[in-house]
Amino acid sequence: MAYVRINAEGCKACTLCIAFCPQNCLSIGDTLNSRGFHPAAQHDARACTGCRICALMCPDVCIEVYRDGKPAAAKA
């Protein structure tokens, strides 16, 4: 299980993270940010494997992935 932290203010709701998530753990959130976008949000933390594909796909670098309370390291 992993936790995805999304910078809601930086997210422009491009949905790339949602489209590329192999576990379908992300969706568009219900709240608006100050720029008028509905930022992405993690809706199923139990299914998240911490693969970091969402973070790699985010063009605005708004996503951090944590495994066991620590930032997930990139695979070499």
Secondary structure in CASP SS format (residue, H / E / C, confidence):
PFRMAT SS
TARGET T0000
AUTHOR 0000-0000-0000
METHOD secondary structure of the structure
MODEL  1
M C 1.00
A E 1.00
Y E 1.00
V E 1.00
R E 1.00
I E 1.00
N C 1.00
A C 1.00
E C 1.00
G C 1.00
C C 1.00
K C 1.00
A C 1.00
C C 1.00
T C 1.00
L H 1.00
C H 1.00
I H 1.00
A H 1.00
F H 1.00
C C 1.00
P C 1.00
Q C 1.00
N C 1.00
C C 1.00
L E 1.00
S E 1.00
I E 1.00
G C 1.00
D C 1.00
T C 1.00
L C 1.00
N C 1.00
S C 1.00
R C 1.00
G C 1.00
F C 1.00
H C 1.00
P C 1.00
A E 1.00
A E 1.00
Q E 1.00
H C 1.00
D C 1.00
A C 1.00
R C 1.00
A C 1.00
C C 1.00
T C 1.00
G C 1.00
C C 1.00
R C 1.00
I H 1.00
C H 1.00
A H 1.00
L H 1.00
M H 1.00
C C 1.00
P C 1.00
D C 1.00
V C 1.00
C C 1.00
I E 1.00
E E 1.00
V E 1.00
Y E 1.00
R E 1.00
D C 1.00
G C 1.00
K E 1.00
P E 1.00
A C 1.00
A C 1.00
A C 1.00
K C 1.00
A C 1.00
END
